[in-house]
Amino acid sequence: MSTKITGAVIVAAGMSSRMHSFKPMLPLAGATVIRTLIGTLQKASVAPVVVVTGRNGRELTEHILDLGVETVLNERYAETDMFYSACLGLRTISGRADRVFFLPGDVPLFSHYSITAMSEYMDRYGCDILIPAYNGRQGHPVLLAAPVIGQLTDYQGEGGLKGAIDSLEARKAVLTLPDQGLVLDADNPEDYRRLEQYSAAAAQLPPLSAAARVALCRTEIFFDEQLAQILELTDKYGSLARACKQAGVSYSHGWQRIRRAEEQLGFILLQSSRGGEGGGGSHLTNRGSKFLDAYRKFRRNVERYSAKQLEKLFSDY
């Protein structure tokens, strides 16, 4: 586990002119855009987090005060660009973190798994600037190693943050991740509706579940759920042919499976009779019935254990 300090700078100082609303405090994912964003960073143990404010700065500061983040006011927000705000935030966090995520405040739905993956990638490969991408599109947040922060804030050229990054002779990398949230923002009302739809779709995903295959073997696998079903249906209908049809297998396949299982076990599972007063048929032997009951109990126990382990080991997913 890395002992490096990972911080973040969020720029939320813009005018939100194309949105016609104050973007950071728009409702999203049961909270607001800015609170959702900060929550994801904190879930990935990112701290300190610096938020650069501008328009409605006091209101925004009060809105996120309980989250334990710092705010820096860009008093010139109406006449400066995002790079100016970025430099304010980066200078504030400089010297307090080994690496820093930088992002605008309207990209709130990336996964905390992406944050962790980017940090691990920078640890392993030692790049200075890491840009995430989804489906060929580069997105946010961008991860900056501490040594390049001073070089970025000293940049005097054109092109804003992108121009500053492009100008550096630093080790840069792009990491493709399976996370569409990296490239979704709230630049305008249509983008915001897309964010709402993406958030709603994610909330409706079914929970993670497990499927365990329970099979018994000696020299080979000889007893599993399919064979158990064939035996159960045969005992129910008194007919192996009907049981195989119901189970969706051929009669010869079902019969061969039963014979192989009996060879492995050393006793008869199914007894068949022809003609007679009862008209013949197939039924489980006493020992076959006991074995099938034991398999059912074993399968239920495995399923219960699997469910407990799923909850214990995969609760975060």
Backbone torsions as a table, in degrees:
resi	resn	phi	psi	omega
1	MET	NA	132.4	-177.0
2	SER	-70.6	140.1	176.7
3	THR	-100.5	5.8	-179.1
4	LYS	-71.3	145.1	177.6
5	ILE	-86.0	125.5	-179.8
6	THR	-115.5	117.0	179.0
7	GLY	-108.3	-175.0	179.3
8	ALA	-151.3	147.1	172.2
9	VAL	-121.8	123.1	179.2
10	ILE	-114.0	125.5	178.5
11	VAL	-98.1	115.1	178.5
12	ALA	-131.8	46.6	-173.7
13	ALA	-108.8	1.6	-174.2
14	GLY	-73.4	173.4	-177.8
15	MET	-83.4	-15.7	-176.7
16	SER	55.7	36.6	-173.3
17	SER	-66.5	-36.9	-179.1
18	ARG	-78.1	-19.1	179.5
19	MET	-85.1	-27.1	-176.7
20	HIS	64.2	16.6	175.9
21	SER	-148.4	165.0	178.9
22	PHE	-83.3	101.4	-169.0
23	LYS	-56.0	-45.8	-173.7
24	PRO	-58.5	-27.2	-174.4
25	MET	-106.6	14.0	173.5
26	LEU	-69.6	143.2	-179.6
27	PRO	-67.3	141.0	178.9
28	LEU	-165.5	134.6	172.7
29	ALA	54.1	37.9	179.0
30	GLY	80.1	4.1	178.1
31	ALA	-140.9	-130.4	172.8
32	THR	-130.8	171.3	-178.8
33	VAL	-55.9	-51.0	-174.8
34	ILE	-70.6	-37.9	-179.9
35	ARG	-70.3	-35.5	175.8
36	THR	-63.5	-44.3	179.9
37	LEU	-61.3	-50.5	-178.6
38	ILE	-62.6	-40.8	-180.0
39	GLY	-59.8	-39.1	179.0
40	THR	-66.0	-43.3	177.2
41	LEU	-60.9	-45.2	-177.8
42	GLN	-68.4	-30.3	175.7
43	LYS	-64.0	-27.2	176.8
44	ALA	-93.8	15.5	176.5
45	SER	63.6	34.2	176.7
46	VAL	-86.4	123.3	178.2
47	ALA	-166.8	139.6	3.9
48	PRO	-77.2	159.3	176.2
49	VAL	-119.8	124.7	179.9
50	VAL	-112.2	126.8	178.3
51	VAL	-110.9	121.9	178.1
52	VAL	-90.9	120.4	-177.5
53	THR	-106.6	167.0	177.6
54	GLY	-153.9	-99.2	175.4
55	ARG	-58.6	137.6	-178.5
56	ASN	53.1	37.2	-175.3
57	GLY	-59.2	-43.8	-178.6
58	ARG	-66.4	-42.0	-179.5
59	GLU	-64.0	-42.0	-179.7
60	LEU	-67.5	-40.8	178.5
61	THR	-59.1	-44.2	178.5
62	GLU	-65.7	-32.9	-178.0
63	HIS	-66.0	-30.7	-176.1
64	ILE	-114.7	9.5	-174.9
65	LEU	-57.5	-37.7	-176.3
66	ASP	-74.8	-7.7	-177.7
67	LEU	-86.8	-3.9	175.9
68	GLY	75.7	25.8	178.3
69	VAL	-100.7	166.3	177.0
70	GLU	-102.2	149.6	175.4
71	THR	-124.2	144.6	176.6
72	VAL	-128.5	127.5	-177.1
73	LEU	-90.0	125.3	169.6
74	ASN	-90.3	97.5	-176.3
75	GLU	-66.9	-18.3	-179.0
76	ARG	-103.2	28.6	-173.5
77	TYR	-57.9	-30.9	-175.9
78	ALA	-74.3	-18.5	-175.6
79	GLU	-120.4	2.0	-179.1
80	THR	-118.1	165.1	-179.1
81	ASP	-98.7	-177.6	-177.0
82	MET	-65.1	-32.2	-179.1
83	PHE	-64.7	-36.7	177.0
84	TYR	-60.8	-45.8	177.9
85	SER	-64.6	-39.6	178.8
86	ALA	-59.0	-43.2	-179.7
87	CYS	-64.6	-37.7	175.9
88	LEU	-58.4	-47.6	-179.2
89	GLY	-67.6	-41.5	-178.5
90	LEU	-67.3	-36.5	176.3
91	ARG	-67.0	-34.1	-180.0
92	THR	-66.7	-37.5	-175.7
93	ILE	-93.1	-10.4	-176.8
94	SER	-57.1	133.5	179.6
95	GLY	85.7	-3.4	-176.6
96	ARG	-113.8	-0.4	179.9
97	ALA	-148.5	151.5	178.8
98	ASP	-80.6	-23.6	178.0
99	ARG	-156.5	155.6	-172.3
100	VAL	-138.3	129.0	170.0
101	PHE	-82.8	131.7	175.2
102	PHE	-117.9	136.4	177.9
103	LEU	-162.2	152.8	171.8
104	PRO	-73.3	157.4	-174.9
105	GLY	-78.0	6.1	-179.6
106	ASP	-113.5	22.7	174.9
107	VAL	-119.5	81.1	-166.7
108	PRO	-101.1	-8.0	-167.1
109	LEU	-111.2	21.4	171.1
110	PHE	-70.3	158.3	-177.7
111	SER	-89.3	148.4	175.3
112	HIS	-68.2	-19.4	173.8
113	TYR	-65.4	-34.9	178.0
114	SER	-65.9	-40.0	178.2
115	ILE	-60.7	-46.3	179.6
116	THR	-63.8	-42.9	-179.4
117	ALA	-62.2	-39.7	179.7
118	MET	-66.9	-42.0	178.4
119	SER	-62.3	-43.3	179.7
120	GLU	-65.4	-37.4	179.1
121	TYR	-63.9	-45.0	-179.8
122	MET	-64.7	-38.4	176.9
123	ASP	-60.8	-43.4	-173.4
124	ARG	-75.9	-42.1	-171.0
125	TYR	-105.9	-8.0	170.7
126	GLY	68.6	28.7	177.5
127	CYS	-76.8	162.6	179.7
128	ASP	-95.5	-30.8	-179.2
129	ILE	-134.9	125.3	-178.1
130	LEU	-124.1	123.2	-178.0
131	ILE	-111.9	127.4	178.5
132	PRO	-82.3	154.4	179.1
133	ALA	-142.1	150.7	175.0
134	TYR	-134.9	123.5	175.4
135	ASN	53.3	40.2	177.2
136	GLY	86.7	-5.9	179.7
137	ARG	-104.8	131.4	176.0
138	GLN	-79.6	147.8	-175.5
139	GLY	-141.4	-153.1	-179.5
140	HIS	-133.2	155.6	7.6
141	PRO	-85.4	156.0	174.4
142	VAL	-94.5	137.2	-179.4
143	LEU	-102.8	126.2	-176.4
144	LEU	-116.9	127.9	172.5
145	ALA	-72.2	146.3	-174.0
146	ALA	-53.3	-40.2	-176.6
147	PRO	-61.8	-22.7	-177.5
148	VAL	-90.3	-8.5	-175.5
149	ILE	-63.2	-44.5	178.9
150	GLY	-62.3	-37.5	178.9
151	GLN	-65.9	-37.6	179.1
152	LEU	-67.1	-45.5	-176.6
153	THR	-71.5	-17.1	177.3
154	ASP	-86.8	-7.9	-175.0
155	TYR	-64.9	133.2	-178.3
156	GLN	-118.5	5.4	-175.1
157	GLY	-86.1	-163.4	-177.5
158	GLU	-97.8	171.1	175.1
159	GLY	91.3	5.5	176.3
160	GLY	62.2	-146.6	-176.6
161	LEU	-63.9	-39.3	179.0
162	LYS	-62.5	-43.0	177.4
163	GLY	-62.4	-39.3	178.9
164	ALA	-64.5	-44.4	179.9
165	ILE	-64.2	-44.1	-179.6
166	ASP	-63.1	-28.9	-176.4
167	SER	-77.5	-18.8	-174.6
168	LEU	-78.4	140.4	171.4
169	GLU	-92.4	67.0	-176.9
170	ALA	-120.0	164.9	178.5
171	ARG	-80.1	112.2	-176.7
172	LYS	-112.7	147.2	179.0
173	ALA	-145.9	154.5	174.7
174	VAL	-118.5	127.7	-179.1
175	LEU	-112.8	117.1	177.8
176	THR	-82.2	129.3	-176.6
177	LEU	-129.6	151.4	179.6
178	PRO	-83.9	59.4	-171.7
179	ASP	-142.4	98.3	-178.8
180	GLN	-65.2	-25.4	179.8
181	GLY	-59.3	-19.7	179.0
182	LEU	-65.8	-23.8	-174.5
183	VAL	-118.0	14.7	178.4
184	LEU	-107.2	126.6	178.9
185	ASP	-128.9	-176.0	179.5
186	ALA	-121.6	53.0	-175.6
187	ASP	-68.7	-33.9	-178.7
188	ASN	-146.9	173.0	-177.0
189	PRO	-56.2	-36.4	179.4
190	GLU	-66.2	-41.2	177.1
191	ASP	-63.1	-40.7	-179.9
192	TYR	-63.1	-40.7	177.0
193	ARG	-63.1	-35.4	177.7
194	ARG	-66.3	-38.7	175.7
195	LEU	-62.0	-44.2	179.4
196	GLU	-61.4	-43.1	-179.5
197	GLN	-65.4	-40.8	179.8
198	TYR	-65.5	-42.1	179.4
199	SER	-65.1	-42.6	179.7
200	ALA	-64.7	-40.7	179.5
201	ALA	-64.6	-40.2	178.8
202	ALA	-65.1	-37.1	-179.5
203	ALA	-68.6	-22.9	-177.4
204	GLN	-92.8	0.2	177.8
205	LEU	-62.3	136.2	178.5
206	PRO	-66.1	154.8	179.9
207	PRO	-67.5	156.9	177.0
208	LEU	-63.4	135.1	178.1
209	SER	-131.4	168.9	-178.1
210	ALA	-124.8	147.0	174.8
211	ALA	-126.4	116.4	-178.3
212	ALA	-106.9	128.7	175.2
213	ARG	-92.3	122.7	-177.9
214	VAL	-106.8	115.0	-179.0
215	ALA	-134.9	148.4	178.6
216	LEU	-110.8	144.4	-178.2
217	CYS	-146.6	159.0	167.4
218	ARG	-127.7	-94.7	173.9
219	THR	-80.8	-15.1	177.4
220	GLU	-158.6	164.9	173.2
221	ILE	-67.8	125.0	-176.9
222	PHE	-128.1	-12.3	-177.4
223	PHE	-141.9	120.9	-179.8
224	ASP	-143.8	-168.5	-174.6
225	GLU	-66.4	-33.2	178.2
226	GLN	-65.1	-44.8	179.7
227	LEU	-67.2	-38.3	176.4
228	ALA	-59.9	-41.0	178.7
229	GLN	-64.6	-41.5	179.1
230	ILE	-61.1	-44.0	-179.6
231	LEU	-66.9	-41.6	178.7
232	GLU	-61.5	-44.5	-179.5
233	LEU	-69.0	-36.9	178.0
234	THR	-63.2	-43.8	179.4
235	ASP	-66.5	-32.1	179.8
236	LYS	-71.5	-45.8	-174.5
237	TYR	-96.1	-14.4	-176.5
238	GLY	71.4	19.8	-176.4
239	SER	-146.3	119.1	176.7
240	LEU	-67.4	-37.8	-179.7
241	ALA	-61.1	-45.6	179.9
242	ARG	-66.8	-38.8	179.5
243	ALA	-62.2	-43.5	179.9
244	CYS	-64.1	-40.1	178.7
245	LYS	-63.2	-43.3	179.4
246	GLN	-64.4	-35.6	-177.9
247	ALA	-82.8	-8.2	178.0
248	GLY	79.7	28.6	177.3
249	VAL	-127.7	161.4	178.6
250	SER	-74.7	158.2	179.3
251	TYR	-61.7	-43.0	-178.4
252	SER	-63.6	-38.4	178.3
253	HIS	-63.8	-47.0	179.6
254	GLY	-61.7	-44.7	-179.0
255	TRP	-63.3	-43.0	-180.0
256	GLN	-64.1	-38.3	179.2
257	ARG	-64.1	-42.1	179.1
258	ILE	-64.1	-44.2	179.9
259	ARG	-62.1	-41.8	179.5
260	ARG	-64.5	-41.0	178.7
261	ALA	-63.3	-40.3	179.5
262	GLU	-65.4	-35.8	176.9
263	GLU	-64.9	-41.1	179.3
264	GLN	-68.9	-35.5	-176.5
265	LEU	-85.6	-31.2	-179.0
266	GLY	85.0	14.2	174.9
267	PHE	-148.9	166.9	-175.5
268	ILE	-84.5	129.6	175.0
269	LEU	-90.0	-39.0	-171.4
270	LEU	-129.2	132.6	178.4
271	GLN	-114.8	130.9	-178.4
272	SER	-116.9	148.3	176.6
273	SER	-134.6	153.1	-179.2
274	ARG	-116.8	137.5	173.6
275	GLY	60.1	-146.6	-179.1
276	GLY	80.8	-176.8	-176.9
277	GLU	-63.8	-35.6	-179.1
278	GLY	-83.3	-3.8	178.9
279	GLY	83.0	5.6	178.7
280	GLY	78.6	178.5	179.8
281	GLY	147.0	-174.2	-178.3
282	SER	-128.6	138.4	179.8
283	HIS	-146.3	152.0	175.7
284	LEU	-65.1	141.1	170.3
285	THR	-72.8	167.5	178.4
286	ASN	-59.5	-43.7	-179.3
287	ARG	-69.7	-36.3	176.7
288	GLY	-63.6	-38.8	178.9
289	SER	-65.3	-41.5	179.0
290	LYS	-65.5	-40.3	179.9
291	PHE	-64.8	-42.6	178.9
292	LEU	-63.8	-40.5	176.7
293	ASP	-61.6	-41.6	179.6
294	ALA	-63.8	-39.9	178.3
295	TYR	-64.3	-42.9	178.1
296	ARG	-58.5	-45.9	-179.4
297	LYS	-64.2	-42.4	178.9
298	PHE	-61.4	-43.1	180.0
299	ARG	-63.4	-43.8	178.3
300	ARG	-62.5	-40.8	179.2
301	ASN	-63.7	-41.7	178.2
302	VAL	-63.8	-41.5	179.9
303	GLU	-64.7	-42.1	178.2
304	ARG	-64.6	-43.0	178.8
305	TYR	-63.0	-42.4	179.2
306	SER	-60.4	-42.1	-179.7
307	ALA	-63.1	-40.5	179.1
308	LYS	-66.8	-42.6	179.9
309	GLN	-68.0	-34.9	176.5
310	LEU	-61.1	-45.9	179.2
311	GLU	-65.4	-37.8	-177.5
312	LYS	-72.2	-46.2	-170.7
313	LEU	-92.9	-23.7	-174.3
314	PHE	-119.8	22.9	-176.6
315	SER	-61.4	-29.4	-179.8
316	ASP	-74.6	-11.0	-174.9
317	TYR	-105.7	NA	NA
